[in-house]
Amino acid sequence: MKAGRLKAIASLVILIATALVGLPATAGIFDDGNDRLLLTDLREKPVSVLTGEERAILRAADRYGNIGICTASGGNASLIRINARDAIITSLHMIQDPQTGAFRCS
């Protein structure tokens, strides 16, 4: 994988990790190593003039973000749809204590 492509992917991951799950990001930057794109600028454009890449950036930003779990801990998550139901994907350590294996909450 080219260094520029890897940097673009890393930048996108950082960007989407700061958005709220399921809600549009109110601030953020996508940087592909060449041009920096403000999400607010992309959201203000008419949908008809967005490029395929810009549409993909906005879709991803709306599906990734930060969640709070149980006792005020939180972390990154992805909003997905399985069998017509919303679900999230997050790291196991968010919901299970790595030392004891016990779930943090139910």
DSSP file (Angstrom, degrees, kcal/mol; ACC not computed):
  #  RESIDUE AA STRUCTURE BP1 BP2  ACC     N-H-->O    O-->H-N    N-H-->O    O-->H-N    TCO  KAPPA ALPHA  PHI   PSI    X-CA   Y-CA   Z-CA
    1    1 A M              0   0    0      0, 0.0     2,-0.0     0, 0.0     5,-0.0   0.000 360.0 360.0 360.0 133.6    0.0    0.0    0.0
    2    2 A K     >  -     0   0    0      1,-0.1     4,-2.4     4,-0.0     5,-0.2  -0.318 360.0-123.4 -65.8 148.3    1.4    3.4   -0.9
    3    3 A A  H  > S+     0   0    0      1,-0.2     4,-2.4     2,-0.2     5,-0.2   0.874 112.0  53.3 -60.8 -38.2    2.3    5.7    1.9
    4    4 A G  H  > S+     0   0    0      2,-0.2     4,-2.0     1,-0.2    -1,-0.2   0.896 109.9  46.9 -64.6 -40.7    0.0    8.4    0.6
    5    5 A R  H  > S+     0   0    0      2,-0.2     4,-2.4     1,-0.2    -2,-0.2   0.906 112.3  50.4 -67.4 -42.0   -3.0    6.0    0.5
    6    6 A L  H  X S+     0   0    0     -4,-2.4     4,-2.7     1,-0.2    -2,-0.2   0.902 110.2  50.3 -62.5 -41.3   -2.2    4.8    4.0
    7    7 A K  H  X S+     0   0    0     -4,-2.4     4,-2.5     2,-0.2    -1,-0.2   0.897 109.8  50.9 -63.6 -40.2   -2.0    8.4    5.3
    8    8 A A  H  X S+     0   0    0     -4,-2.0     4,-2.2    24,-0.3    23,-0.2   0.914 111.5  47.2 -63.8 -42.8   -5.4    9.1    3.7
    9    9 A I  H  X S+     0   0    0     -4,-2.4     4,-2.4     2,-0.2    -2,-0.2   0.924 112.5  49.4 -65.3 -43.9   -7.0    6.1    5.3
   10   10 A A  H  X S+     0   0    0     -4,-2.7     4,-2.3     1,-0.2    -2,-0.2   0.902 110.6  50.8 -62.0 -40.8   -5.4    7.0    8.7
   11   11 A S  H  X S+     0   0    0     -4,-2.5     4,-2.4    20,-0.2    -1,-0.2   0.903 110.3  49.4 -63.0 -41.0   -6.7   10.6    8.3
   12   12 A L  H  X S+     0   0    0     -4,-2.2     4,-2.9     2,-0.2     5,-0.3   0.909 109.3  51.6 -65.6 -41.5  -10.2    9.3    7.5
   13   13 A V  H  X S+     0   0    0     -4,-2.4     4,-1.7     1,-0.2    -2,-0.2   0.919 111.2  47.7 -61.3 -43.6  -10.2    7.0   10.5
   14   14 A I  H  X S+     0   0    0     -4,-2.3     4,-0.6     2,-0.2    -1,-0.2   0.919 113.2  49.5 -62.7 -43.3   -9.2    9.9   12.8
   15   15 A L  H >< S+     0   0    0     -4,-2.4     3,-1.3     1,-0.2     4,-0.4   0.949 112.9  44.0 -61.0 -51.0  -11.8   12.1   11.4
   16   16 A I  H >< S+     0   0    0     -4,-2.9     3,-0.8     1,-0.3    -1,-0.2   0.761 103.4  65.8 -72.3 -22.4  -14.7    9.6   11.7
   17   17 A A  H 3< S+     0   0    0     -4,-1.7    -1,-0.3    -5,-0.3    -2,-0.2   0.705  99.7  53.7 -69.2 -17.5  -13.7    8.6   15.2
   18   18 A T  T << S+     0   0    0     -3,-1.3    -1,-0.2    -4,-0.6    -2,-0.2   0.557  91.2  90.5 -93.8  -8.4  -14.5   12.1   16.3
   19   19 A A  S <  S-     0   0    0     -3,-0.8    47,-1.2    -4,-0.4     2,-0.3  -0.523  84.8-105.6 -85.3 154.8  -18.1   12.2   15.0
   20   20 A L  B >   -a   66   0A   0     45,-0.3     3,-1.8     4,-0.2    44,-0.2  -0.591  46.4 -94.9 -76.8 140.8  -21.1   11.1   17.0
   21   21 A V  T 3  S-     0   0    0     45,-0.8    42,-0.1     1,-0.3    -1,-0.1  -0.344 105.7  -0.8 -59.1 125.9  -22.5    7.7   15.9
   22   22 A G  T 3  S+     0   0    0     40,-0.8    -1,-0.3     1,-0.2    41,-0.1   0.395 113.0  98.8  78.3  -3.6  -25.3    8.2   13.5
   23   23 A L  S <  S-     0   0    0     -3,-1.8    -1,-0.2    38,-0.2    -3,-0.2  -0.900  81.1-101.2-116.9 146.5  -25.1   12.0   13.5
   24   24 A P        -     0   0    0      0, 0.0     2,-0.2     0, 0.0    -4,-0.2  -0.345  41.6-109.5 -61.4 141.2  -23.5   14.3   11.0
   25   25 A A        -     0   0    0     33,-0.1     3,-0.1     1,-0.1    -6,-0.1  -0.521  21.3-159.0 -69.5 137.2  -20.1   15.6   12.0
   26   26 A T  S    S+     0   0    0      1,-0.2     2,-0.3    -2,-0.2    -1,-0.1   0.631  77.1  14.4 -93.2 -15.2  -20.3   19.3   12.8
   27   27 A A  S    S+     0   0    0     12,-0.1    -1,-0.2    -9,-0.1     2,-0.2  -0.986  77.7 112.6-152.3 153.4  -16.5   19.8   12.4
   28   28 A G        -     0   0    0     -2,-0.3    11,-2.3    -3,-0.1    12,-0.4  -0.751  41.8-124.6 154.4 160.5  -13.7   17.8   10.9
   29   29 A I  E     -D   38   0B   0      9,-0.2     2,-0.5    -2,-0.2     9,-0.2  -0.992   6.7-155.2-131.9 135.4  -11.2   17.6    8.1
   30   30 A F  E     -D   37   0B   0      7,-3.0     7,-3.3    -2,-0.4     2,-0.5  -0.959  17.4-173.6-105.1 127.7  -10.5   14.9    5.6
   31   31 A D  E     -D   36   0B   0     -2,-0.5   -20,-0.2     5,-0.2     5,-0.2  -0.965  17.4-178.9-126.8 114.9   -6.9   15.0    4.4
   32   32 A D        -     0   0    0      3,-1.3   -24,-0.3    -2,-0.5     4,-0.1   0.264  62.6 -96.0 -93.8  12.1   -5.8   12.7    1.5
   33   33 A G  S    S+     0   0    0    -26,-0.2     3,-0.1     2,-0.2   -28,-0.1   0.259 118.6  50.2  92.8 -12.6   -2.3   14.0    1.6
   34   34 A N  S    S+     0   0    0      1,-0.4     2,-0.4   -30,-0.1    -1,-0.1   0.691 113.7  21.6-119.1 -53.0   -2.9   16.5   -1.2
   35   35 A D        -     0   0    0      2,-0.0    -3,-1.3     0, 0.0     2,-0.5  -0.974  65.8-139.5-127.1 134.5   -6.0   18.5   -0.4
   36   36 A R  E     -D   31   0B   0     -2,-0.4     2,-0.5    -5,-0.2    -5,-0.2  -0.800  19.0-162.9 -91.7 131.3   -7.7   19.1    2.9
   37   37 A L  E     -D   30   0B   0     -7,-3.3    -7,-3.0    -2,-0.5     2,-0.4  -0.963  11.2-142.6-117.3 122.8  -11.5   19.0    2.8
   38   38 A L  E  >  -D   29   0B   0     -2,-0.5     4,-2.0    -9,-0.2     3,-0.3  -0.693  10.8-141.8 -79.4 131.0  -13.6   20.5    5.6
   39   39 A L  H  > S+     0   0    0    -11,-2.3     4,-2.7    -2,-0.4     5,-0.2   0.881 102.2  58.0 -60.5 -36.9  -16.7   18.3    6.2
   40   40 A T  H  > S+     0   0    0    -12,-0.4     4,-1.2     1,-0.2    -1,-0.2   0.892 106.2  49.3 -61.6 -37.6  -18.8   21.4    6.8
   41   41 A D  H  > S+     0   0    0     -3,-0.3     4,-0.8     2,-0.2    -1,-0.2   0.905 111.3  49.2 -66.3 -41.1  -17.8   22.6    3.3
   42   42 A L  H >< S+     0   0    0     -4,-2.0     3,-0.8     1,-0.2    -2,-0.2   0.906 109.0  52.5 -64.5 -40.6  -18.8   19.2    1.8
   43   43 A R  H 3< S+     0   0    0     -4,-2.7    -1,-0.2     1,-0.2    -2,-0.2   0.770 105.4  55.6 -67.6 -25.2  -22.1   19.2    3.6
   44   44 A E  H 3< S+     0   0    0     -4,-1.2    -1,-0.2    -3,-0.2    -2,-0.2   0.670  88.7  95.3 -81.4 -16.8  -23.0   22.6    2.2
   45   45 A K  S << S-     0   0    0     -3,-0.8     2,-0.1    -4,-0.8     5,-0.1  -0.445  89.2-102.3 -72.3 145.7  -22.5   21.5   -1.4
   46   46 A P    >>  -     0   0    0      0, 0.0     3,-1.9     0, 0.0     4,-0.6  -0.466  29.2-123.8 -62.7 140.0  -25.5   20.4   -3.4
   47   47 A V  G >4 S+     0   0    0      1,-0.3     3,-1.1     2,-0.2     8,-0.1   0.832 107.7  66.2 -55.1 -33.9  -25.6   16.6   -3.5
   48   48 A S  G 34 S+     0   0    0      1,-0.2    -1,-0.3     0, 0.0    -3,-0.0   0.713 103.3  44.4 -65.2 -20.5  -25.7   16.8   -7.3
   49   49 A V  G <4 S+     0   0    0     -3,-1.9    -1,-0.2     2,-0.1    -2,-0.2   0.480  86.2 111.8-103.6  -3.1  -22.2   18.3   -7.5
   50   50 A L    <<  -     0   0    0     -3,-1.1     2,-0.1    -4,-0.6    -8,-0.0  -0.462  65.1-128.5 -70.5 140.2  -20.5   16.0   -5.0
   51   51 A T     >  -     0   0    0     -2,-0.1     4,-2.2     1,-0.1     5,-0.2  -0.341  27.7-104.2 -76.2 167.8  -17.9   13.6   -6.4
   52   52 A G  H  > S+     0   0    0      1,-0.2     4,-2.1     2,-0.2     5,-0.1   0.894 123.6  51.4 -59.5 -40.5  -18.1    9.9   -5.7
   53   53 A E  H  > S+     0   0    0      2,-0.2     4,-2.3     1,-0.2    -1,-0.2   0.910 108.8  50.4 -64.1 -42.5  -15.2   10.3   -3.2
   54   54 A E  H  > S+     0   0    0      1,-0.2     4,-2.1     2,-0.2    -2,-0.2   0.894 109.9  50.4 -64.5 -39.8  -16.9   13.2   -1.4
   55   55 A R  H  X S+     0   0    0     -4,-2.2     4,-2.5     1,-0.2    -1,-0.2   0.915 110.6  50.0 -62.4 -42.3  -20.1   11.2   -1.1
   56   56 A A  H  X S+     0   0    0     -4,-2.1     4,-2.5     2,-0.2    -2,-0.2   0.897 108.7  52.3 -64.0 -40.5  -18.1    8.3    0.4
   57   57 A I  H  X S+     0   0    0     -4,-2.3     4,-2.3     1,-0.2    -1,-0.2   0.931 112.1  45.4 -60.8 -46.4  -16.4   10.6    2.9
   58   58 A L  H  X S+     0   0    0     -4,-2.1     4,-1.5     2,-0.2    -2,-0.2   0.887 111.7  51.6 -67.4 -39.1  -19.7   12.0    4.1
   59   59 A R  H  X S+     0   0    0     -4,-2.5     4,-0.6     1,-0.2    -1,-0.2   0.930 112.3  46.6 -61.7 -44.4  -21.3    8.5    4.3
   60   60 A A  H >X S+     0   0    0     -4,-2.5     3,-1.2     1,-0.2     4,-0.8   0.904 108.5  54.9 -65.1 -41.1  -18.4    7.2    6.4
   61   61 A A  H 3< S+     0   0    0     -4,-2.3     3,-0.3     1,-0.3    -1,-0.2   0.825 107.0  52.0 -62.7 -30.8  -18.5   10.3    8.7
   62   62 A D  H 3< S+     0   0    0     -4,-1.5   -40,-0.8     1,-0.2    -1,-0.3   0.623 111.3  46.8 -79.0 -13.2  -22.1    9.6    9.4
   63   63 A R  H << S+     0   0    0     -3,-1.2    16,-3.3    -4,-0.6     2,-0.3   0.473 105.0  60.9-110.0  -4.1  -21.6    6.0   10.4
   64   64 A Y  E  <  + B   0  78A   0     -4,-0.8     2,-0.3    -3,-0.3    14,-0.2  -0.907  61.9 101.3-125.0 151.3  -18.5    6.2   12.7
   65   65 A G  E     - B   0  77A   0     12,-2.1    12,-2.5    -2,-0.3     2,-0.4  -0.980  60.7 -44.6 172.2-156.2  -18.0    8.0   16.0
   66   66 A N  E     -aB  20  76A   0    -47,-1.2   -45,-0.8    -2,-0.3     2,-0.3  -0.857  41.9-171.1-110.4 137.5  -17.7    7.9   19.7
   67   67 A I  E     - B   0  75A   0      8,-2.9     8,-2.0    -2,-0.4     2,-0.4  -0.915  18.0-133.7-124.7 154.8  -20.1    6.1   22.1
   68   68 A G  E     - B   0  74A   0     -2,-0.3     2,-0.4     6,-0.2     6,-0.3  -0.884  22.0-161.4-103.6 140.0  -20.5    6.0   25.8
   69   69 A I  E  >  - B   0  73A   0      4,-3.7     4,-1.3    -2,-0.4     2,-0.1  -0.985  42.7 -62.3-127.7 130.0  -20.9    2.7   27.6
   70   70 A C  T  4 S+     0   0    0     -2,-0.4     2,-1.0     1,-0.2    35,-0.1  -0.079 125.2  32.8  47.3 -99.3  -22.2    1.9   31.0
   71   71 A T  T  4 S-     0   0    0     -2,-0.1    -1,-0.2     1,-0.1     3,-0.1  -0.202 125.3 -82.6 -90.2  44.4  -20.1    3.6   33.6
   72   72 A A  T  4 S+     0   0    0     -2,-1.0    -2,-0.2     1,-0.3     2,-0.1   0.519  89.9 133.7  71.2   6.9  -19.1    6.7   31.5
   73   73 A S  E  <  +B   69   0A   0     -4,-1.3    -4,-3.7    21,-0.1     2,-0.3  -0.498  32.3 175.9 -77.4 161.6  -16.4    4.9   29.6
   74   74 A G  E     +B   68   0A   0     -6,-0.3     2,-0.3    -2,-0.1    -6,-0.2  -0.962  14.3 156.6-157.5 172.2  -16.4    5.4   25.9
   75   75 A G  E     -B   67   0A   0     -8,-2.0    -8,-2.9    -2,-0.3     2,-0.1  -0.978  45.5 -46.0-179.3-173.1  -14.7    4.8   22.7
   76   76 A N  E     +B   66   0A   0     -2,-0.3    15,-0.5   -10,-0.2     2,-0.3  -0.436  51.7 171.5 -78.6 148.2  -14.9    4.5   18.9
   77   77 A A  E     -BC  65  90A   0    -12,-2.5   -12,-2.1    13,-0.1     2,-0.4  -0.984  26.8-134.5-152.1 159.6  -17.7    2.5   17.2
   78   78 A S  E     -BC  64  89A   0     11,-2.1    11,-2.0    -2,-0.3     2,-0.5  -0.970  19.6-135.7-117.3 133.0  -19.2    1.8   13.8
   79   79 A L  E     + C   0  88A   0    -16,-3.3     2,-0.2    -2,-0.4     9,-0.2  -0.785  35.6 167.5 -87.7 125.2  -22.9    1.9   13.2
   80   80 A I  E     - C   0  87A   0      7,-3.1     7,-2.3    -2,-0.5     2,-0.4  -0.783  31.4-127.7-129.7 173.3  -24.0   -1.1   11.0
   81   81 A R  E     + C   0  86A   0     -2,-0.2     2,-0.4     5,-0.2     5,-0.2  -0.993  24.4 177.6-128.4 124.9  -27.3   -2.7   10.0
   82   82 A I  E >  S- C   0  85A   0      3,-2.9     3,-1.6    -2,-0.4    -2,-0.0  -0.993  71.8 -14.4-129.5 125.6  -27.8   -6.5   10.5
   83   83 A N  T 3  S-     0   0    0     -2,-0.4    -1,-0.1     1,-0.3     3,-0.1   0.897 128.5 -53.4  49.5  46.7  -31.1   -8.2    9.7
   84   84 A A  T 3  S+     0   0    0      1,-0.2     2,-0.4    -3,-0.1    -1,-0.3   0.664 118.4 109.2  65.4  19.3  -32.9   -4.9    9.4
   85   85 A R  E <  S-C   82   0A   0     -3,-1.6    -3,-2.9     0, 0.0    -1,-0.2  -0.971  70.6-117.6-125.5 142.3  -31.7   -3.8   12.9
   86   86 A D  E     +C   81   0A   0     -2,-0.4     2,-0.3    -5,-0.2    -5,-0.2  -0.509  41.6 164.0 -72.8 144.1  -29.2   -1.2   13.9
   87   87 A A  E     -C   80   0A   0     -7,-2.3    -7,-3.1    -2,-0.2     2,-0.3  -0.952  26.0-131.9-150.9 165.3  -26.1   -2.4   15.7
   88   88 A I  E     -C   79   0A   0     -2,-0.3     2,-0.5    -9,-0.2    -9,-0.2  -0.914   4.4-148.0-122.8 154.0  -22.6   -1.2   16.6
   89   89 A I  E     +C   78   0A   0    -11,-2.0   -11,-2.1    -2,-0.3     2,-0.3  -0.987  33.6 150.1-115.7 128.1  -19.2   -2.7   16.3
   90   90 A T  E     -C   77   0A   0     -2,-0.5   -13,-0.1   -13,-0.2     2,-0.1  -0.911  51.9 -69.9-146.5 173.4  -16.7   -1.6   18.9
   91   91 A S    >   -     0   0    0    -15,-0.5     3,-1.8    -2,-0.3     4,-0.5  -0.429  39.3-128.3 -69.1 140.8  -13.6   -3.1   20.7
   92   92 A L  G >> S+     0   0    0      1,-0.3     4,-2.0     2,-0.2     3,-1.6   0.843 105.5  67.2 -58.9 -35.1  -14.4   -5.9   23.1
   93   93 A H  G 34 S+     0   0    0      1,-0.3    -1,-0.3     2,-0.2    -2,-0.0   0.682  89.2  68.2 -63.8 -13.7  -12.4   -4.2   25.9
   94   94 A M  G <4 S+     0   0    0     -3,-1.8    -1,-0.3     1,-0.2    -2,-0.2   0.837 116.7  20.8 -70.6 -32.2  -15.1   -1.5   25.9
   95   95 A I  T <4 S+     0   0    0     -3,-1.6     9,-2.6    -4,-0.5    10,-0.5   0.532 122.2  56.2-115.4  -9.3  -17.7   -4.0   27.2
   96   96 A Q  B  < S-E  103   0C   0     -4,-2.0     7,-0.2     7,-0.3    -1,-0.2  -0.989  81.3-121.1-130.0 130.0  -15.6   -6.7   28.8
   97   97 A D     >  -     0   0    0      5,-3.3     4,-2.9    -2,-0.4     5,-0.1  -0.531  19.1-150.0 -67.0 120.3  -13.0   -6.3   31.5
   98   98 A P  T  4 S+     0   0    0      0, 0.0    -1,-0.2     0, 0.0    -5,-0.0   0.751  92.9  50.3 -66.8 -22.1   -9.8   -7.7   30.0
   99   99 A Q  T  4 S+     0   0    0      1,-0.1    -2,-0.0     3,-0.1    -3,-0.0   0.893 127.3  18.2 -81.9 -41.5   -8.5   -8.8   33.4
  100  100 A T  T  4 S-     0   0    0      2,-0.2     3,-0.1     0, 0.0    -1,-0.1   0.671  89.8-130.0-105.3 -20.5  -11.5  -10.7   34.7
  101  101 A G     <  +     0   0    0     -4,-2.9     2,-0.1     1,-0.3    -2,-0.0   0.397  62.4 137.2  82.3  -4.2  -13.5  -11.4   31.5
  102  102 A A        -     0   0    0     -5,-0.1    -5,-3.3    -6,-0.1    -1,-0.3  -0.470  61.4-108.8 -76.1 146.4  -16.6  -10.0   33.3
  103  103 A F  B     -E   96   0C   0     -7,-0.2    -7,-0.3    -2,-0.1    -1,-0.1  -0.536  18.2-136.2 -73.2 140.9  -18.9   -7.7   31.3
  104  104 A R  S    S-     0   0    0     -9,-2.6     2,-0.3    -2,-0.2    -1,-0.1   0.794  80.5 -15.7 -69.1 -28.4  -18.8   -4.1   32.5
  105  105 A C              0   0    0    -10,-0.5    -1,-0.2   -35,-0.1   -36,-0.0  -0.963 360.0 360.0-162.4 171.6  -22.6   -3.8   32.4
  106  106 A S              0   0    0     -2,-0.3    -1,-0.1    -3,-0.1    -2,-0.0   0.346 360.0 360.0-136.9 360.0  -25.6   -5.6   30.9
